[in-house]
Amino acid sequence: MSFCACLLLAACGEDDKLGVTNAVDASKMPQLSTRDVSTLISDSGYTKYKVVTPLWNVFGGTDKEAYWDFPEGVYLRQLDHDLKVVSTVAADSAVYFPNRKLWELYGNVEIDQENKAYFFSQRIFFDDKQKRIFSDTFIHIKTPTQILEGIGFESNENMTQYRVLQPTGMFPTHQLEDDAASSASSSSRPEPQPLPAPRPMRPAPASLSSQP
């Protein structure tokens, strides 16, 4: 009797293992997963980006398009051919398709051009093959002279030429300061409605600040 019970328990144990194995979809598991990464990405012999991320997952195989997933956020330093910083980029998450050379950045995406311009959106794409940057959703752009807002934008890869596809507002930057000063100096007048202001660029990891 006890021998039969042992055989029954052993069989059940093997069935449980098979059930767990069958429940795992190998295609949804990363081939490689690395934490606390700081590395450089090159394109056509040139260093294109410095990447800093808490978690880097690599997916893909012979029957699926390879992609890199950054689910816990990513910081990028975009570099030109002389290794000069073009922009600093931060996002809550990102996906990169190496075969298409396409970045998809999601959630509080910020691009800072070293005091030239600041871009903020919930979704921005970097297409290195077509050498363009674009978005299909709300975009907020602040320059030293003006603030632009609208739906969708496109730019060249260095973000020196860009346009908002469906503009919804354009304000002189100094108007923000003028409205704030007027509000502080007069308590009898209704407080003016503030114009949209840019969020501050989130602090970058120390490893991003080091030279490539």
C-alpha positions as CSV (number, residue, x, y, z in Angstrom):
1,M,0.0,0.0,0.0
2,S,2.7,2.4,0.9
3,F,4.6,1.5,-2.3
4,C,1.6,2.4,-4.4
5,A,1.2,5.7,-2.6
6,C,4.8,6.6,-3.3
7,L,4.4,5.8,-7.0
8,L,1.2,8.0,-7.0
9,L,3.0,10.9,-5.3
10,A,5.9,10.7,-7.7
11,A,3.6,10.7,-10.7
12,C,1.8,13.7,-9.4
13,G,5.1,15.5,-8.8
14,E,6.1,14.9,-12.4
15,D,2.8,16.1,-13.7
16,D,3.2,19.3,-11.7
17,K,6.6,19.9,-13.2
18,L,5.3,19.4,-16.7
19,G,2.4,21.7,-16.0
20,V,4.7,24.5,-14.8
21,T,7.0,24.0,-17.8
22,N,4.1,24.1,-20.3
23,A,2.7,27.3,-18.6
24,V,5.9,29.2,-19.4
25,D,5.9,30.8,-22.8
26,A,9.6,30.9,-23.8
27,S,9.0,33.4,-26.5
28,K,8.0,36.0,-23.9
29,M,11.1,35.4,-21.8
30,P,14.2,37.6,-22.5
31,Q,17.2,35.9,-23.9
32,L,19.4,38.1,-21.8
33,S,18.6,40.3,-18.8
34,T,21.1,42.7,-17.3
35,R,20.9,45.2,-14.4
36,D,22.6,48.6,-13.8
37,V,23.9,49.0,-17.3
38,S,26.1,51.9,-18.7
39,T,27.2,51.3,-22.2
40,L,27.8,52.9,-25.6
41,I,25.9,52.1,-28.8
42,S,27.6,52.6,-32.2
43,D,26.2,52.9,-35.7
44,S,28.2,52.7,-38.9
45,G,31.5,53.0,-37.0
46,Y,30.4,56.0,-34.9
47,T,29.4,56.1,-31.3
48,K,25.8,57.2,-31.4
49,Y,24.5,57.0,-27.8
50,K,25.5,56.5,-24.3
51,V,22.9,54.4,-22.5
52,V,22.2,54.2,-18.8
53,T,19.4,52.0,-17.5
54,P,18.4,50.0,-14.4
55,L,17.2,47.0,-16.5
56,W,18.0,45.9,-20.0
57,N,16.2,42.9,-21.5
58,V,17.1,41.4,-24.9
59,F,14.3,39.6,-26.8
60,G,14.1,38.0,-30.2
61,G,15.2,35.0,-32.2
62,T,15.2,33.5,-35.6
63,D,11.4,33.7,-36.0
64,K,10.8,37.1,-34.3
65,E,12.2,40.6,-34.7
66,A,14.9,41.2,-32.1
67,Y,14.4,44.1,-29.7
68,W,15.8,45.5,-26.5
69,D,13.4,46.4,-23.7
70,F,14.0,49.0,-21.0
71,P,11.0,48.6,-18.7
72,E,12.4,50.5,-15.7
73,G,13.5,53.7,-17.6
74,V,16.4,54.8,-19.7
75,Y,18.7,57.7,-20.0
76,L,20.4,58.4,-23.3
77,R,23.2,60.8,-24.3
78,Q,22.9,61.5,-28.0
79,L,26.3,62.2,-29.6
80,D,27.5,63.5,-32.9
81,H,30.4,62.2,-35.0
82,D,32.8,64.3,-32.9
83,L,31.4,62.8,-29.7
84,K,29.8,66.2,-28.8
85,V,26.6,66.0,-26.9
86,V,23.6,66.7,-29.1
87,S,20.9,66.1,-26.4
88,T,20.2,64.3,-23.2
89,V,17.1,62.1,-23.2
90,A,15.1,60.5,-20.4
91,A,12.0,58.3,-20.5
92,D,10.0,56.0,-18.1
93,S,10.5,53.1,-20.5
94,A,11.8,52.4,-24.0
95,V,12.1,49.8,-26.7
96,Y,14.9,49.6,-29.3
97,F,14.8,47.6,-32.6
98,P,18.4,47.2,-33.7
99,N,17.6,45.9,-37.2
100,R,15.4,48.9,-37.9
101,K,17.6,51.3,-35.8
102,L,14.4,52.6,-34.2
103,W,14.0,53.9,-30.6
104,E,10.5,54.0,-29.1
105,L,10.4,56.1,-25.9
106,Y,7.4,56.1,-23.6
107,G,6.2,58.0,-20.5
108,N,7.4,61.5,-19.5
109,V,9.9,61.6,-22.4
110,E,12.3,64.5,-22.0
111,I,14.9,65.8,-24.4
112,D,17.2,68.6,-23.2
113,Q,19.5,70.3,-25.8
114,E,22.0,71.9,-23.4
115,N,20.1,75.3,-23.0
116,K,18.9,75.4,-26.6
117,A,15.5,73.7,-26.4
118,Y,13.6,71.4,-24.1
119,F,11.0,68.8,-25.4
120,F,8.4,67.0,-23.4
121,S,5.9,64.3,-24.6
122,Q,4.5,61.0,-23.6
123,R,5.8,59.2,-26.8
124,I,8.8,60.1,-29.0
125,F,10.5,58.0,-31.7
126,F,14.1,58.2,-32.9
127,D,14.5,56.7,-36.4
128,D,18.2,56.5,-37.0
129,K,17.8,54.9,-40.5
130,Q,15.7,57.9,-41.7
131,K,17.7,60.3,-39.5
132,R,14.5,61.8,-38.0
133,I,12.8,62.2,-34.6
134,F,9.1,62.4,-34.4
135,S,6.0,62.1,-32.2
136,D,2.3,61.5,-32.9
137,T,1.0,62.8,-29.6
138,F,1.0,66.0,-27.5
139,I,4.4,67.8,-27.5
140,H,5.7,70.7,-25.4
141,I,8.7,72.6,-26.6
142,K,10.5,75.4,-24.7
143,T,13.3,77.5,-26.3
144,P,14.9,80.7,-24.9
145,T,12.4,82.8,-26.8
146,Q,9.1,80.9,-27.0
147,I,7.0,77.9,-25.9
148,L,5.3,75.8,-28.5
149,E,2.6,73.2,-28.0
150,G,0.6,70.9,-30.2
151,I,-0.1,67.4,-31.5
152,G,2.7,65.7,-33.2
153,F,6.1,67.0,-34.3
154,E,9.0,66.0,-36.5
155,S,12.7,66.9,-36.6
156,N,16.0,66.1,-38.1
157,E,18.3,63.8,-36.1
158,N,20.2,66.7,-34.4
159,M,16.9,68.6,-33.6
160,T,18.1,71.8,-35.3
161,Q,15.1,71.9,-37.6
162,Y,11.7,70.9,-36.3
163,R,8.1,71.7,-36.6
164,V,4.8,71.0,-34.7
165,L,2.3,69.3,-37.0
166,Q,-0.9,70.6,-35.3
167,P,0.0,73.7,-33.3
168,T,-2.3,74.5,-30.4
169,G,-0.4,77.3,-28.7
170,M,2.7,79.5,-29.0
171,F,3.8,81.9,-26.3
172,P,6.8,84.2,-25.8
173,T,8.9,82.7,-23.0
174,H,9.1,86.1,-21.2
175,Q,5.3,86.2,-20.8
176,L,5.6,83.5,-18.1
177,E,7.9,85.8,-16.1
178,D,5.7,88.9,-16.8
179,D,2.5,87.1,-15.7
180,A,4.2,85.8,-12.5
181,A,5.5,89.3,-11.6
182,S,2.0,90.9,-12.3
183,S,0.3,88.3,-10.1
184,A,2.8,88.9,-7.2
185,S,2.4,92.7,-7.4
186,S,-1.4,92.9,-7.4
187,S,-3.7,91.1,-5.1
188,S,-6.9,93.0,-6.2
189,R,-6.9,91.7,-9.8
190,P,-7.9,88.0,-10.5
191,E,-4.9,85.8,-10.7
192,P,-4.1,85.2,-14.3
193,Q,-4.2,81.7,-15.7
194,P,-0.6,80.4,-15.9
195,L,0.7,79.3,-19.2
196,P,2.0,75.8,-19.5
197,A,5.4,75.6,-18.0
198,P,8.1,72.9,-18.7
199,R,8.7,70.3,-16.1
200,P,12.4,70.3,-14.9
201,M,14.6,67.7,-16.4
202,R,14.9,64.8,-14.0
203,P,18.4,64.3,-12.5
204,A,20.6,62.1,-14.6
205,P,22.5,59.2,-13.2
206,A,26.1,59.9,-12.3
207,S,27.3,57.4,-14.8
208,L,25.7,59.4,-17.6
209,S,27.7,62.5,-16.7
210,S,31.0,60.8,-17.3
211,Q,32.5,61.2,-20.8
212,P,31.9,58.4,-23.4
